[in-house]
Amino acid sequence: MRSRGRASRDNIRTGTDTHMSQQQQPEQQMQLKTHNSDSGPGIAADAAAAGAASAHQNGNDGSPGQGKGRGGAGVSAQLIGMVTNFGGIRFMVLMILCFQNSMFTVLRRYSLGVLKEDYSKHECLLLAEAMKMVFSAVMISRSLPRGDSATSRLSYVARKSSKMLFLAFMYGSMNILSFVALRNIGAGLFTIFAQLKILTTAMMSAIVLRRTYSSARWRALVSLMLGVLLFSEPIWNTDNRGKNVDGGSTLLGCGAVLIEVSLSGFASIYFEKVVKTDQEQMSIWERNFQLAMWSFPIYLGFILFEGGGKAGFLGGWSNTALMLSVLGAAGGLLVALSIKYGDSILKTLAVTGAILLSSLLDHYLLAGPLTPIMVIAGAQVVVAICNYTFDLTPVETKSAPSKAAADNKEMSPLVKQDSRV
């Protein structure tokens, strides 16, 4: 009798535990869904893909006895999500941008320095903008729901492109300022001033986006700027580095390049602000389509002004020039993606790393210079990039006081007076 009583109590406990475990499984599944849905914008698709892949891999068909497999699938889904999350995409985009910039620089050096090709630089840029516009239009049409018209969407995007018109105008102005600067000062002095883009980008980020960077990151940026300046020693360390171009004005040339580097920093921050915080949010492909659409007539105006290259309109083109246009279009798209998934300063770090990589490739492939000063400066650049990247101090963004808060602050004395009455 006692053994029968114990057996019945054990059966009751087993049934209760089974019932409780069946109730806990939906709760655990609901918690897992909630965790994946809270991953933030841009991560939900990656988390869903990772979960689907892990479920398919582990054979999650709901059959009994798969509890251990499901736990392994959940862990693997979280690990895959960590690898393919926002930070993973950002790292991948920045690395591709670095390699693209390096390949573009080396190929341009080979085209202009070795092959002595005389095609128009603005014609090359014009073709790159046309490629960007076509590629962005294809990506926009592919992202639309089934049944939506791509023509109507592109027409809407074109009508809402006034902010990208301002950005294209800034890029065109920077092109003109570079031309004016190089007409009045030498390439060495121009290169020295051009390194200020690193600091102007950070300063514009602090002013426009109201971001606060740690002192360690500011030191890393200054060290990065000095390292890039020393790395450019073969360019500016010439006999005529302090002389201006014949008939030119040093003051005018320096002023033009200073305005250009300031506009460069502001343009990067402006694009980041539009992409991330604009009230009318659009995809990165739509913003690229808008920018290319307005850049096209600007570069066309440059071509008409200069009368084509040395070989005339559409003259001197080659397979190398066509490849440069393809790389230029890819670079424009990668810059936009790096700003979307990172920020303007991380984009600057990737471009700076590309300077080192392209110089090494230039040295081993095209017999370019590689002096001991460049080696030391390159090490300084790498250390500065690591110091900035691995600084764990969070970047704080100060929110501007709203109008309602300001009104409440102004009305507070009246409220106090009424409360006393």
N, C-alpha and C positions, 0 to 999 in steps of 0.2 A: 504493500500500500504506500509506504513512504517513497519507494522508487518511482511508483506511478505518479505521485504528487509532484516529485522533483521534475520528472519528465514533462508533465503538463506545464509547470512553471517555466521550464526552459523553452518549451514551444511558444508560450505566450510572449516571453522576452524576445525570442527570435522573430516572431511575427511583428512585434512592436518595432524592433530595430529595422526590419525590412521596410515597414511602412514609413518610418522616419527617414530612411535613406532615400526612398522613392520621393518623398516630399522635398528633400534637400537638393535632389538633382535639378529640378526646374529652377530653384533659387540660385544654384551655382551657375547654371547656364545663363540665367538672367543677369547675374553679376558680371559674367564674362562678356555678354553683349553690351552691357552698360560701360564696361571698361574700354571696349573697342570703340564705342561710339563717342567717348570723351577724349579720343586721341587728338582731336583738333583738326582744322581744315587741312586738306591735302594728305592726311594720313589715313583716313577712313578707307579709301580705295586700296591702299597698300595692306592695311590690316585685314580687310576682307579677302584680298587675294592670298595673303599668307595663310589665313584660316582655311580657305578652300583647298589650297595646295596641301596643307598638313592633313586635313580630313581625308582627301583622296589618297594620300600616301599611306595613312594608317588604316584605311579601310573602315571608316566610321559609318557602319550601316545600322547601328542601333541594336545589334545582336547582343545577348547576354554574355558575360565573361570578358567584356572589352573595357572594363573600368581602368585597368592599368594602361591600356593603349590610349584611351582618351586623355588620361593625365599627361602622357608623353606628348600627345598631339597638342595639348594646350601649352605645354612648356615650349615645344618647338615653334608653335605659332607666335608666342611672345618673343622668342629669340629672333625669328625671321622678321617680325615687326620691328624689333630694335635695329636690325641691320638695314632694313629698307625704309626706315622712318624718315622724318623730315631732315635730320642731320645727315643721314646717309646720302640722300638725294643732293643735299647741299655740297657735300664733299665731292661727290662724283661730278657735279656740274662745274665746280671750281677747278678740279683737276683737268677736265676736258678743255675748259677755257684756257688754262695755262699751256697745254700742249698745242691748242689751236693758235694762240698768239705766237708761240715759238716757231711753228711751221710757217705761219704767215711771214714772220720777220726774215727767216732764213730763205724762203722762196723769193721774197721781194729782193733781198740782197743778191741772190743768184741771178734774178732777172735783170736788175738794173746795174749791178756791179760787174757781173761776169759776162752775161749775154749782151749787155748794152742795148736793151730794147727801149724803144722810144714811143711807146703808146701813151695815151693821155691817162693820168692818174684819176681824173674826174670821170672819165668814161668807164674806168674800172669800178669806181665807186657807184656810178649810176647803174651798171649792170648788177652789182651786188644788191642794191636797194630793190631792183626789179625782182630778183630772185627771192629776197626776203618777203616781198609783198605777195608773190605767187604762193610761196610755201605757207605763209600765214593764212592766206585765203583757203588753201586746201585743209589746213588743220581746223579752221573755223567751221568749214562745211562738214567735216568728219565728226565734230563734237556736237552738232545739232541733233535734237531728237528727230526720229523718223517722221516725215511729213512736213517739217519746217523748211521754208525756202531759204537757201543759202544766199540768193540774190538780195532778198529783202533784209536779211541780217547784215550783209556787207554794206548795203545802203544805209542802214541805221548806224552801223559803226562809223561809216564815213561822215555822217552828219554830226556825230558826237566827238569829232576829232580835234576840236579847237585847242585842247590842252597839249596835244602832241604837235600841233602847228607851232606853238611857242617853243617847244623843245627842239624841233627841226630848225627853227630860226636861230636858236642859240648855237646849234652845231654848225650852221652855215656861217654865223658870225665868228666862231672859233677858227674856221677855215680861213676866213679873210684875215683875222688877226695873226695867224701863223705866217701867212704870206707877207704881211706888212713887217712882222718882226724879222723874218729871214732876209728881207730886202734891206734892213738897216743894221743888223748885228750879225755876227758870225754864228756858225752852227754850234761852236763850243759854248758861247755865252747863252745861247738859246737852250742848250741841253741843261745847263746849270739851273736856269730859272724854271725849266719844265719839271724838275723834281719837286717843286713846291706843290704839285697837284696832290701829293700824298697828304700834306697837312691841310690844304684848302678843303679837301673832301671831308676830313674829320671835323674841321671847324664849321663847315656848313651843316654837317650832321648835328653838331651840338646846338647850332643856332636855329635851324629850320625845324628839325625833328625833335629838338629839346632833349637830346640824349646826354647823359653824363657818363664819361669814361673815367676809369681809374687812372691815377698818376703813372702806374706801371705801363698801361697801354699808351699813354701819351709819350712816355720815354721810348717805348718800342717804336712808335711811329717816327719820332725824331731820329732815332738810330737807323731806322729803315731808310729814311730820306738821305741821311749822310752816307749810308752804305751804297745806295744806288748812285749817288753823286760820285763817290770814289770809283765805283765800278765803271762809270762812263769816262774814266781818265783818258783813254786813247782819243776820245772825241774832243774834249775841252783842253787837254794838255798839248796845245800846239803853239807855234810861235806867234800866231795872230789872235790868240784867244781874247786879248783885251782890246783889240782894234775893231772898229766898226767897218762895215762894208763901204767901199768907195762911194762917196756922195751921199751916204746915209747918215741918219741921226741916231746916235746911241740912246738918247733919252726917249725918242719915239719908239725905237725897237724894244727897249726894256719895258716901257709902258704897255706896249701891245702884248708882249708875252705875259706880263703880270695880269693883265685883264683876261687873257685867254685861260690861264691856270685857275683864276677865280671862277670864270664861267664854267670851266670843266668840272670843278668841285660842285658848283651849284646845280649843273645839269644832271649829274648823277643823283644827287639828293632829291631834286625835283622829280625825276622819273620814279625813284623809290617811293616818294610820298604819294604820287598819283597811283602807282600800282597797288600800294598796300592800304592807304587810308582814304582814298577818294570815295565820296558818297555813292557815286555810280560805278560800282565795281564791274570791271570787264576782265576777260581772260588775258593772259600774257600774249596770246597770239593776236587778239584783237588790238591790243596796244601796239604790237609790232607792226601790224597792218597799217594802223593810223600813222605811225612814225615814218614808215617807208613811203607811204602815199604822199606825205608832205616833203620828204627828203628828195623824192624823185625830181620835182620841178626845180628845187634849189640847185642840185648838181647839174641839171640840164642848163640852168642859167650860167653856171661856172664854165661849162663846156663851150657855150656860145660866146662867152666873154674872152676866153683864152684862145678860141679858134682851133680847138683840138690840140693834139700833141705835136711833137716835132714833125711827125709824118702826116699831119692834117687830120681831118675828121675820120674816125674809125680806121686810122692807119697804124701800122706797126703791131697789130694784134697777133698773138701767138697762143699756143696751148698753155704756156706758163701764165700769161695774162689772164686767160680764162680760169685757170686754177686759182689764181689770186682772187678773182671775183667770187668764186665759190667759197673760199676760206673767209673772205670778208663778210659774205652773207651769213655764214655759220657763226662768225665772231659776234655779229650784231645780235643774233638770236641767243647766243650763249651769255652775252653780257646781260640781256634782259632776264634770262633765267637765273643767273647768279644773283641779281638784285632781288628777284622774287623770293628765292629760297634762302638767300643770305642777306647781305646788305652791301652798300656801296663800298665800305672799307674792305670787306672781305674780297670783293671784286678787285679792288686796287692791289691787295696782297697777291692775288692770283696773277694779275698782269705783271707785278714786280718779279714774281718767281719766273715768269716767262722770259724776262730779260736775261736772267742767269742761264736758263736752259738754252735759249737761242744763241747766246754768246758762246757756250760750250759747243753747240752744233756748228756754229760758224767757224770756230777754231779748228775743229777736226775735219769738217767737210770742205770748207772754203778757205782754209789757212788764215783765218781771222786772228786778231791779236788776243793774247792771253798773258798779261803781265803779272808779276808777283803782287802788285797793288790790287789788281782785279781779283786775284785769288783771296786775298785778305778781306777785301770789300765784299766778295760773294759770301764768305763765311759770316761776316757781320750781318748781311741781309738775311741769311737763313736763321741766325740766332734771333734777330729782331722779329721775324715772322713767327717763330716759335714762342717768343715771349708774349707777343700779342695774342696768339691763338690759344695758348694754354693758361692764360690768366683767367682764373675762375671767378674774378670779381664780376658780378652781374652788371650789365649795362642798363642803367635806369633811364626811363623816359618820363619826363615831367609833363603832366597834362596841363594844358592851358586852362585857366579858370573860365567856366562857362558864363554866359550872359546872365542866366538865372541866378547863379551864385553871386555874381557881382551886384545884381539888383537887390538880393536879400541882404548883402553886406551893407549896402547903402541905406536900406530901410530899417536896419536893426536899431538905430537910435530912436526912431519913431515908435517901433514896437515896444522898446523899453519904456518910453515916456507914457504910452498908452497903458502899459501894465501897472505903472505907478498910480495912474489916475484910477 
